[in-house]
Amino acid sequence: MERDSGVSVTRLRGDGAGYIDPEDVRKAITDKTKMVVVNHASNVLGTLQDIESIGRVVAETDALFVVDTCQTAGVVPIDMDRCHIDVLVFTGHKGLFGPSGMGGMIVGEGVNIQPMKTGGTGVNSVSDFHPDVYPYRLEAGTVSIPGIAGLNAAQRWFAELGNQLLDKNGAECAPHQEATHVALTHIHEQEVGVTRRLIEAFADLPGVVIYGPRGNSPRVSTFTINIGEMPAEQAGAMLDADHGLCVRPGLHCAPLVHRDYGTLERNGSIRFAPGFFTDDEDTGLALEAVTELAEYQASR
């Protein structure tokens, strides 16, 4: 946008753990600000932003509040009204357990988004113009029917999990929203519990640097580390080849975060992302593998 459209972008840096101070958002907003965009959770650090407080600040202005929930949809309950969110964007293949290539937006009342693409929609085909009404105004061409079906199946699974946790079945099943809220809370607590155990264990290893929130700070399960001076891609390859451990080394499509944390020059860090199906065996394998690499690096 800056390069091609003449849009001016103000970027805010987080604190040492990656948290954005809502007062910094307030100070950055001017009478020309059209939009405030927040990444709900960092895909590098796992930092979970206080979007309710930030949303209250933005609501005092004429700017739109846009929240990227790619790391939190399906993991953290989100109330668009309470957080004053105008546009929420999500991907389906992460916490929502849907197929790859599936994503979407939830657009609030009164928000007018100009379509970037126009074309056939199968709606009002006699018209010479692209539809003006949502959702069709933003859906040029044929949408991903398999993706939608897969995402729908995943949502049914969330409801089933919630009802299992509530010990309800059949005619006694809880309403969908209640059941999925219970499931989300359970999933989040379980994933973050694994992350905190790993971080606590990794912190005692020689040369291991952990980036992002510590202790009980609000977060999602994602976190990154580096091991001594070992390049992230080398560590990732060794964890994969020697231990069958799937991690994500590199810059994680987030060079600005790595610039802030001084890891850009070393080509990033090693990302761990414990999920709902990560079990004790997986956790033990991760600890064993990182311990071996840390001791190897320390002995050199």
Buried (B, 14 or more C-beta within 10 A) or exposed (E): EEEEEEEEEEEEEBEEBBBBBBEBBBEBBEEEBEEBEBBBBBBBBBBBBBBBBBBBBBBEBEBBBBBBBBBBBBBBEBEBEEBBBBBBBBBBBBBBBBBEEBBBBBBBEEEEEEBEEEEEBEEEEEEEEBBEEBBBBBBBEEBBEEBBEBBEEBBEEBBBBBBBBBEBEEEEBBEBEBBBBBBBBBBBEBBBEBBBBBBEBBEEBEBBBBBBBBEEEBBBBBBBBBBBEBBBBBBBEBBBEEBEBEBBBBBBEBEEBBEBBEBBEBBBBBBBBBBBEBEEEBBEBBBEBBBBBBEBBEEE
